[in-house]
């Protein structure tokens, strides 16, 4: 348990360093409005399951994150949820996800992001990569492209690792995907919200899951608190004109 706590503390410290690196990269004029785009799978969309029925809930990590940011900055900050259930990072990169998810959802990432006014981009994948037997190397390549493209378009990308999965066999495979997300964050020097490490260290975390992949609203709120710790410094400096 001590080693686990030390690992989580180390990950949090590393995330703080990466945020600082990103913040010091460049500065511009103060923003009057900060837009955050959250891209990911069903755990971004906010799926929760109850009595055998699964569906998107208003109480999800993205909505909770917006609540926290607006409690501090008011309507100057908004967060838009672009999560699509069942999708992978390669689909976001290639524009092959659910085209009903929005007018730009069928566009390749570069074209889609070029039309976006969001300054901060959250990226959360990994679970469906496991379920579709994608290799960690394929996932690494996709996330690297997503981050590099976002940076080239003047966005501030923030990577998120997936929350863990209760099934031990699947979770072991997910850990390999999580390692790739951490690798991309370190190599590209972008902020990381390590939800996998955080949730895995919670006592009885499996009781906070609604099924084999999706959190209950309470865990979505806890995940949003982790997101806030990383996103808030970016928002603050965009508003101050120091980012």
PyMOL commands that set and color helices and strands:
alter all, ss='L'
color gray80, all
select helices_A, chain A and resi 2-23+42-45+61-76+89-94+99-101+109-114+127-131+136-152+168-188+195-200+205-208+217-240
alter helices_A, ss='H'
color red, helices_A
select strands_A, chain A and resi 34-40+47-50+53-56+77-81+120-124+156-160+191-193
alter strands_A, ss='S'
color yellow, strands_A
deselect
rebuild
show_as cartoon
